[in-house]
Amino acid sequence: MSKNLNALPKSKILVVDDTPDNLRLLSSMLQNRGYGVRKALSGQVAISACHKILPDIILLDVNMPDMNGYEVCAALKANEKTCDIPVIFISVLDDVLDKVKAFDVGGADYITKPFHIEEVVARVENQLTVQKLQKQLKQQNALLLEEIERRRSAESALQEANEKLHRLACSDSLTELANRRHFDEYLQIEWHRSARDKTPLSLILCDIDFFKSYNDNYGHLAGDFCLKEVAKAISNAVKRPTDLVARYGGEEFVSILPHTDIYGAISIAKNIQLEMEKLKIIHCFSSVSNYITLSMGICSLVGNYQESPETLIAKTDRALYQAKQQGRDRYCTYTTDFFIADTEGSPTKEPREVYQSYYIFEDLK
């Protein structure tokens, strides 16, 4: 037993007793077994000593003048700095109620006098072991929380990186609209949704009129600026969360409008024309206006599983072609039986729909 005790690391013990002989005897016995011992003759001195140097454990007498052991223990447990120090009561009081009160105020153990030093050492060792395990558990919990936070930060960074990669993969770098790849994927989804729900799906295909001459005469920087401004104008007109505006290629833009019939699509096309008029981007080399204008093709279909979304694209493209053939700066709608062409007045006036003529086209298939 003595050999094992001497092998223990040195721990700091505070012994509190108002009887000097008891204090000296217990302190001497513990020091002989390798513990670092400090002594206190009163409760107030004990509390002050704890605040100066934290002991690993406290051996506390109950019967003391001015401030008894229960009051000392309660004061230590009420203080954040000293609340975790284990307190072992050593007292001549042997009544069950005295022991219960000791545990109620936060005591870790209770030894009755006269004591045997072997029992005291065993109880001290037990509390020091518990304290050591509690400290290790706290450290492990702290490390675990740090690891959780580190992983959470890493996951957040990874998610952010993935979202950024997804945005890069799905967006056009110049206009920040959806790119052709994202458009194709989204159209496929909405075509099948339209087929399943039997709801109309509309497409608006926009082409900047005489953009090549604009690019050639004003330069590529001006051309890029023009593309970005047109992209913003179309986006301002197409506002629903389920709608998608994409750069179709070059100077062409496309809008996917789920749950939208031909009349709803025409309304959005008019809004696009209004937004374009606000831009007032000068184009002296256009044969239809002094400003940048759009030609638009519109088509609305209900999806079906026998055909692919390319059917909707092809018919919308035919409508765009017809708008260009009729003089540009207008929209043209494709229906099952006919095109309805709309011309526009002066760029400074509000665009209006004019049912100028009807064009019947044979089935594209």
C-alpha positions as CSV (number, residue, x, y, z in Angstrom):
1,M,0.0,0.0,0.0
2,S,2.8,2.4,1.0
3,K,4.7,1.7,-2.2
4,N,1.7,2.5,-4.4
5,L,0.9,5.7,-2.5
6,N,4.5,7.0,-3.0
7,A,4.1,6.3,-6.7
8,L,1.1,8.7,-7.0
9,P,1.7,12.2,-8.4
10,K,1.7,14.9,-5.8
11,S,-1.7,16.5,-5.2
12,K,-2.6,19.6,-3.3
13,I,-4.8,19.0,-0.2
14,L,-6.3,21.8,2.0
15,V,-7.0,20.6,5.5
16,V,-9.5,22.7,7.5
17,D,-9.9,22.2,11.3
18,D,-10.1,24.6,14.2
19,T,-8.2,22.2,16.5
20,P,-4.5,22.7,16.0
21,D,-3.5,19.2,17.2
22,N,-6.0,17.5,14.8
23,L,-4.8,19.8,12.0
24,R,-1.1,19.0,12.7
25,L,-1.7,15.2,13.0
26,L,-3.7,14.8,9.8
27,S,-1.4,17.1,7.8
28,S,1.7,15.2,8.9
29,M,0.2,11.9,7.9
30,L,-0.8,13.1,4.4
31,Q,2.6,14.8,3.9
32,N,4.3,11.5,4.7
33,R,2.4,9.9,1.9
34,G,3.5,12.4,-0.7
35,Y,0.7,14.9,-0.8
36,G,1.2,18.7,-0.7
37,V,-0.7,19.9,2.3
38,R,-1.9,23.4,3.3
39,K,-3.7,24.1,6.6
40,A,-6.5,26.5,7.7
41,L,-7.8,27.0,11.2
42,S,-11.1,28.6,10.2
43,G,-13.7,28.7,7.4
44,Q,-12.9,32.2,6.3
45,V,-9.2,31.4,6.0
46,A,-10.0,28.3,4.0
47,I,-12.1,30.2,1.5
48,S,-9.3,32.8,1.1
49,A,-6.7,30.1,0.6
50,C,-8.8,28.5,-2.1
51,H,-9.0,31.7,-4.1
52,K,-5.2,32.2,-3.9
53,I,-4.2,28.6,-4.9
54,L,-6.8,26.1,-5.9
55,P,-6.4,22.8,-4.0
56,D,-7.1,19.5,-5.6
57,I,-9.2,18.4,-2.7
58,I,-10.4,19.8,0.7
59,L,-10.7,17.9,4.0
60,L,-13.2,19.9,6.1
61,D,-14.2,19.8,9.7
62,V,-17.9,20.5,10.5
63,N,-17.8,22.0,14.0
64,M,-16.0,25.3,13.7
65,P,-16.8,28.7,15.3
66,D,-18.0,31.7,13.3
67,M,-18.5,29.6,10.1
68,N,-19.1,25.9,10.2
69,G,-18.1,23.3,7.6
70,Y,-21.5,23.2,6.0
71,E,-21.4,27.0,5.4
72,V,-17.9,26.8,4.1
73,C,-18.8,24.1,1.6
74,A,-21.9,25.9,0.5
75,A,-19.9,29.1,-0.1
76,L,-17.3,27.2,-2.1
77,K,-19.9,25.5,-4.3
78,A,-21.6,28.8,-5.0
79,N,-18.5,30.2,-6.5
80,E,-17.6,29.4,-10.1
81,K,-13.9,29.3,-9.4
82,T,-14.1,26.8,-6.5
83,C,-17.3,24.8,-7.2
84,D,-15.6,21.8,-8.7
85,I,-13.2,21.2,-5.8
86,P,-14.2,17.9,-4.0
87,V,-14.9,18.4,-0.3
88,I,-14.6,15.5,2.2
89,F,-16.1,16.2,5.6
90,I,-14.2,14.9,8.6
91,S,-16.3,15.2,11.8
92,V,-17.2,13.7,15.2
93,L,-20.8,14.0,14.2
94,D,-22.1,10.5,13.3
95,D,-25.8,11.1,12.9
96,V,-27.4,10.3,9.6
97,L,-28.9,13.7,9.3
98,D,-25.5,15.3,9.7
99,K,-24.2,13.2,6.8
100,V,-27.2,13.9,4.7
101,K,-26.8,17.6,5.3
102,A,-23.1,17.3,4.2
103,F,-24.1,15.8,0.9
104,D,-26.9,18.4,0.5
105,V,-24.5,21.3,0.6
106,G,-22.2,19.7,-2.0
107,G,-19.9,17.4,-0.1
108,A,-18.3,14.5,-2.0
109,D,-17.7,12.2,1.0
110,Y,-18.0,12.0,4.8
111,I,-15.5,10.5,7.3
112,T,-16.3,10.2,11.0
113,K,-13.7,10.8,13.8
114,P,-11.7,9.1,15.1
115,F,-10.4,8.3,11.6
116,H,-7.9,5.8,10.3
117,I,-5.3,7.3,8.0
118,E,-5.7,4.4,5.6
119,E,-9.4,5.2,5.2
120,V,-8.7,8.9,4.7
121,V,-6.1,8.1,2.0
122,A,-8.4,5.7,0.3
123,R,-11.2,8.2,0.2
124,V,-8.9,11.0,-1.0
125,E,-7.5,8.7,-3.7
126,N,-11.0,7.9,-4.8
127,Q,-12.1,11.5,-5.1
128,L,-8.8,12.5,-6.9
129,T,-9.5,9.7,-9.4
130,V,-13.0,10.9,-9.9
131,Q,-11.8,14.4,-10.3
132,K,-9.1,13.3,-12.8
133,L,-11.7,11.4,-14.8
134,Q,-14.0,14.4,-14.8
135,K,-11.2,16.7,-16.0
136,Q,-10.4,14.2,-18.7
137,L,-14.1,14.0,-19.7
138,K,-14.3,17.8,-19.9
139,Q,-11.1,18.0,-22.0
140,Q,-12.5,15.3,-24.3
141,N,-15.8,17.0,-24.6
142,A,-14.0,20.3,-25.3
143,L,-11.9,18.6,-28.0
144,L,-15.1,16.9,-29.4
145,L,-16.8,20.3,-29.6
146,E,-13.8,21.7,-31.3
147,E,-13.8,18.8,-33.8
148,I,-17.6,19.2,-34.3
149,E,-17.1,22.9,-35.0
150,R,-14.2,22.3,-37.3
151,R,-16.1,19.7,-39.2
152,R,-19.1,22.0,-39.3
153,S,-17.0,24.8,-40.7
154,A,-15.4,22.4,-43.2
155,E,-18.8,21.1,-44.3
156,S,-20.1,24.7,-44.6
157,A,-17.0,25.6,-46.7
158,L,-17.5,22.5,-48.8
159,Q,-21.2,23.3,-49.3
160,E,-20.3,26.8,-50.2
161,A,-17.7,25.6,-52.7
162,N,-20.2,23.1,-54.2
163,E,-22.8,25.8,-54.5
164,K,-20.2,28.0,-56.2
165,L,-19.2,25.2,-58.5
166,H,-22.9,24.6,-59.3
167,R,-23.5,28.3,-60.0
168,L,-20.4,28.3,-62.3
169,A,-21.6,25.1,-64.0
170,C,-25.1,26.4,-64.5
171,S,-24.6,30.1,-65.2
172,D,-23.3,32.2,-68.0
173,S,-20.1,34.0,-66.9
174,L,-20.9,37.2,-68.8
175,T,-24.6,37.8,-68.0
176,E,-24.9,35.6,-64.9
177,L,-28.1,34.1,-66.3
178,A,-28.6,30.4,-66.5
179,N,-26.5,28.9,-69.3
180,R,-27.6,26.6,-72.1
181,R,-26.8,23.5,-70.1
182,H,-29.1,24.6,-67.2
183,F,-31.7,25.7,-69.7
184,D,-31.8,22.2,-71.3
185,E,-32.0,20.5,-67.9
186,Y,-34.8,22.7,-66.6
187,L,-36.8,22.5,-69.8
188,Q,-36.7,18.7,-69.6
189,I,-38.0,18.8,-66.1
190,E,-40.8,21.3,-66.8
191,W,-41.8,19.5,-70.0
192,H,-42.4,16.3,-68.1
193,R,-44.1,18.2,-65.3
194,S,-46.4,19.8,-67.9
195,A,-47.2,16.4,-69.4
196,R,-47.9,14.9,-66.0
197,D,-50.1,17.8,-64.7
198,K,-51.6,18.7,-68.1
199,T,-50.6,22.4,-67.7
200,P,-49.3,24.8,-70.3
201,L,-45.6,25.5,-70.7
202,S,-44.5,28.5,-72.6
203,L,-41.2,29.6,-74.1
204,I,-40.1,33.1,-75.2
205,L,-37.0,33.2,-77.5
206,C,-35.4,36.6,-77.8
207,D,-32.8,37.8,-80.3
208,I,-31.1,41.2,-80.2
209,D,-31.8,42.9,-83.6
210,F,-28.7,43.6,-85.7
211,F,-26.3,42.8,-82.8
212,K,-23.4,41.9,-85.2
213,S,-23.4,45.4,-86.6
214,Y,-23.6,46.8,-83.1
215,N,-20.6,44.7,-82.0
216,D,-18.6,45.5,-85.2
217,N,-19.1,49.2,-84.9
218,Y,-19.1,49.8,-81.2
219,G,-16.6,47.2,-80.2
220,H,-16.7,44.0,-78.1
221,L,-16.6,45.8,-74.7
222,A,-19.7,47.7,-75.7
223,G,-21.2,44.5,-77.0
224,D,-20.6,42.7,-73.7
225,F,-22.2,45.6,-71.8
226,C,-25.2,45.5,-74.1
227,L,-25.7,41.8,-73.5
228,K,-25.5,42.3,-69.7
229,E,-28.0,45.1,-69.8
230,V,-30.4,43.1,-72.0
231,A,-30.1,40.2,-69.7
232,K,-31.1,42.4,-66.7
233,A,-34.1,43.8,-68.7
234,I,-35.4,40.4,-69.5
235,S,-34.9,39.2,-65.9
236,N,-36.8,42.3,-64.6
237,A,-39.8,41.3,-66.7
238,V,-39.7,37.6,-65.8
239,K,-40.2,37.6,-62.0
240,R,-41.8,34.4,-60.8
241,P,-39.5,32.0,-58.9
242,T,-40.5,29.1,-61.2
243,D,-39.6,31.0,-64.4
244,L,-36.1,30.7,-65.8
245,V,-34.2,33.2,-68.0
246,A,-31.2,31.8,-69.8
247,R,-28.6,32.9,-72.3
248,Y,-29.5,30.6,-75.2
249,G,-26.4,31.5,-77.2
250,G,-24.6,34.5,-78.6
251,E,-27.2,37.4,-78.6
252,E,-30.2,35.0,-78.0
253,F,-32.0,34.7,-74.7
254,V,-34.8,32.4,-73.7
255,S,-37.4,32.3,-70.9
256,I,-39.1,29.2,-69.6
257,L,-42.6,29.9,-68.2
258,P,-44.2,27.0,-66.4
259,H,-48.0,27.0,-65.9
260,T,-48.3,29.9,-68.4
261,D,-50.6,29.9,-71.4
262,I,-50.1,31.9,-74.6
263,Y,-51.8,35.0,-73.3
264,G,-49.7,35.0,-70.1
265,A,-46.6,34.6,-72.3
266,I,-47.7,37.5,-74.5
267,S,-48.1,39.7,-71.4
268,I,-44.5,38.9,-70.3
269,A,-43.2,39.6,-73.8
270,K,-44.8,43.0,-73.6
271,N,-43.2,43.6,-70.2
272,I,-39.8,42.7,-71.8
273,Q,-40.5,45.3,-74.5
274,L,-41.2,47.9,-71.9
275,E,-38.0,47.0,-70.0
276,M,-36.0,47.2,-73.3
277,E,-37.4,50.7,-74.0
278,K,-36.1,51.9,-70.6
279,L,-32.5,50.9,-71.5
280,K,-32.2,53.4,-74.3
281,I,-29.0,51.8,-75.6
282,I,-28.2,53.7,-78.8
283,H,-27.8,51.6,-82.0
284,C,-27.2,53.9,-85.0
285,F,-26.5,50.9,-87.2
286,S,-30.0,49.3,-86.7
287,S,-32.4,49.6,-89.6
288,V,-35.5,49.4,-87.3
289,S,-34.7,51.8,-84.5
290,N,-32.1,54.2,-83.1
291,Y,-31.9,51.9,-80.0
292,I,-31.3,48.3,-79.2
293,T,-34.5,46.2,-79.8
294,L,-35.5,42.6,-79.6
295,S,-37.3,40.2,-81.9
296,M,-39.2,37.5,-79.9
297,G,-40.9,34.2,-80.7
298,I,-43.5,32.8,-78.4
299,C,-45.0,29.3,-78.1
300,S,-47.2,27.6,-75.5
301,L,-47.8,23.9,-75.4
302,V,-48.9,21.2,-73.0
303,G,-46.1,18.7,-72.7
304,N,-46.6,15.0,-73.7
305,Y,-44.5,11.9,-73.3
306,Q,-44.5,11.1,-77.0
307,E,-42.6,14.2,-78.0
308,S,-39.4,15.9,-76.6
309,P,-39.0,19.5,-75.4
310,E,-37.3,20.2,-78.7
311,T,-40.8,20.4,-80.2
312,L,-41.4,23.5,-78.1
313,I,-38.0,24.9,-79.0
314,A,-38.5,24.4,-82.7
315,K,-41.9,26.0,-82.8
316,T,-40.7,29.0,-80.7
317,D,-37.8,29.3,-83.1
318,R,-40.2,29.4,-86.0
319,A,-42.1,32.2,-84.3
320,L,-38.9,34.1,-83.8
321,Y,-38.0,33.6,-87.5
322,Q,-41.4,35.0,-88.5
323,A,-40.9,38.1,-86.2
324,K,-37.6,38.8,-88.0
325,Q,-39.2,38.2,-91.4
326,Q,-41.9,40.7,-90.6
327,G,-39.4,43.5,-89.8
328,R,-37.9,42.7,-86.3
329,D,-38.6,44.8,-83.2
330,R,-41.7,42.7,-82.5
331,Y,-42.9,39.4,-81.1
332,C,-44.7,36.7,-83.0
333,T,-46.6,33.8,-81.4
334,Y,-46.9,30.3,-82.7
335,T,-50.1,28.4,-82.1
336,T,-51.2,25.0,-83.5
337,D,-52.9,26.7,-86.5
338,F,-51.5,30.2,-87.0
339,F,-49.0,32.9,-86.1
340,I,-50.3,36.2,-84.6
341,A,-47.7,38.9,-85.4
342,D,-47.5,42.1,-83.4
343,T,-45.7,45.2,-84.6
344,E,-44.6,48.0,-82.5
345,G,-44.8,51.7,-82.9
346,S,-42.2,54.3,-82.1
347,P,-39.6,53.2,-79.5
348,T,-40.7,56.1,-77.3
349,K,-44.3,54.9,-77.2
350,E,-45.7,52.1,-75.2
351,P,-45.7,48.9,-77.3
352,R,-49.1,47.7,-78.3
353,E,-50.4,44.5,-79.8
354,V,-51.7,44.8,-83.3
355,Y,-53.3,41.7,-85.0
356,Q,-51.9,42.6,-88.3
357,S,-52.1,39.3,-90.1
358,Y,-52.4,35.6,-89.7
359,Y,-49.9,33.1,-91.0
360,I,-50.8,29.4,-91.2
361,F,-47.9,27.0,-91.1
362,E,-47.9,23.3,-91.7
363,D,-47.1,21.0,-88.8
364,L,-43.4,21.0,-88.1
365,K,-43.3,17.3,-87.9
